[in-house]
Amino acid sequence: MSLDRYGGSRAHPLVGAGSAFRILKRGRRFLLATPDGNGFWLKACYGVDITDGGEAFVRALHAKHASDATYKAWGYWWPFVAQAVKNLRQWGFNALGEYTSNYAMPVDTNNRGRGNSERMPFIALTNAANYGKQRYGVKDLMFGVDEAVTPNLWRVEGFPDVFDPAFARAVDELTWGGPLPWLLGSSTDDRDYIFGFGPSRALGGWHNHLGWQAAATRPTQASNHRIWVGNKPGVTYTDTTVHTKLALRDRLRAKYRTLDQLNGAWGASYTTWRCGCGPPRWTTWACPPRFRVPSRSGPAAPAWRPTSTPPAWRGGVRTCRRCPSSTPTTRDGSGSGCEARCWRSSSPTGASSSPAPPRWTCPPTGRGRRCRRSTARRRASTWSSRSSRRWRRSAGGRAARCS
């Protein structure tokens, strides 16, 4: 059979010449075409490397290639990979698989200034699930699942937090750019690092469902001692949020709207949409310190506390977080009674430790709406529509201002 330089069959031209391998559809089949436009039937060797030979093999390579012109600078690598590709051609292979050493690739890698002199098409491995955890701070969902829940389960390397923006950056930076004429394509990941993509235990496999992993994992991770970076175990995270957890929460909230509906559909007993992973996405307002805003559906009032930073008023807004509580904000547990903003006006000079006289915007709470401010003696001064300080609805009608 007459082959072009990429290993394509000249007897089976499919398309005109181009700059890269292409996938074409002919009838019901999808076919590979080389950059020269000829049909290509892939037969790759999964990996070309020294790792399986052991120390005796490495010593033999040193002895065999010590006289090579490149040995002083590069050791045995260049003669080894050149001979390996020659052998593969003789054995009927026409491509290098995704676990091949990048020394064997026919392109310059790691700024070495050259590639393998014996060129053969290759498949690149992105492996963002693994390298994203090692180099980009992407968390492992299964690491956040209590091991008591899955005893004796081989977790392999878990599953990455794919909703973390860092994972998208890892994919973008680790994927080979193109077009490269010798690049057949990219293999995205190894299944060892995407635990959940295989058959579930209910089907006789050992993978956990990805939705279950997202629901069962902890909402935050500060570190992971199981991830190795080079020869050092353990990583720590500056962003501790597990973004997949937030994505699941947001999806369920958009679908069911209230916790009552979610609990009814799932047979669950959730009491809050909060996930304990810092200020939630739906709590983007600023709230006054030491204020209590009654809920719409009952006398219980959620407590608010300021951030841990010293009081500082910037741009008229001081960000506060809601105190953790097992009592839902409203009777249906949706938190809708808190979805409003409270602003405190600042002095005209901007940041100040002595704020201007208070002017609060508080959420309406049904009849007798009120904004109750705690005093130093733990007594309350009440502002309501019946007092001299009047409630005024904002333009949208969704919040009221107490002034």
VENLIN-V12828 format. One line per field, one symbol per residue. ss: DSSP state (@ for helix, = for strand, . for the rest). phi: phi as a letter, one per 30 degrees, with the letter a starting at -180 (. if undefined). psi: psi as a letter, one per 20 degrees, with the letter a starting at -180 (. if undefined). A space follows every 50 residues. Layout:
# VENLIN-V12828
ss=???
phi=???
psi=???
This chain:
# VENLIN-V12828
ss=..=.....=====........=====..=====....===...==..... ...@@@@@@@@@@@@.....@@@@..@@@@@@@@@@@@@@....==.... .@@@................=====..@@@@@@@@....=.@@@...... .........=....@@@@@@@@@@........=====...@@@......= @@@...=..@@@@@@@...=..=======..=====....=.@@@@@@@@ @@@@@@..@@@@@@@@........................====...... ======......==..=..===.............@@@........=..= .=.......====.......====.....====.......===.....== ==.
phi=.dcddcjddddbdcaddbcadbcbcbicccbcbdedjcdbcdbcceabac dddidddddddeddcddddcdddbiddddddddddedddddjdbacddcd edddddbdbhhdiabddccbebcdcdhdddddddcciddcddddcedddb dicddhcibdddddedddddeddddddadcdcddlbcdacddcbdkdcdd ddcjcbdcdddddddddddbbcabdddcciccdjbbcdcddcdddddded dddddcibdedddddcicbdcaddciciedddccccbddhcbcdddcadd cdccbddddeeacbiibcdbcddeaddddbddididdcdaccccdcdedj dadcddedbccbddbidieacccdcdcicccccbdccddcdbddedicbb ccb
psi=ppqaiijqoiimphrrqairqqpqpocjqpqpprhijqqpopnqphpori hihahhgghhgghhjhiqhihhhibigghghghghgggghijqjqprikq qihiqjrpqklijraphoqqqqpqoglhhghhhhijkprpghhjpphhhm qkpoicjbpqniiphhghhggghippraqphiohappgrpihjmoiiapr hhjjbjqqphhgghhhqqiqphroiippocjpqpqqphoipohhgggggh ghhhgigqhghghhhikalqiqiqjklaprhjmjrqqqqkqpoqrhjrip pqqqqrriqqppopjjpppqqpppqipqhrhijijhiimrqpqpqrqiic pqinrrqqoqoqqqkbqkpqoppprhjkrppppriiahoqppqrhijirq po.
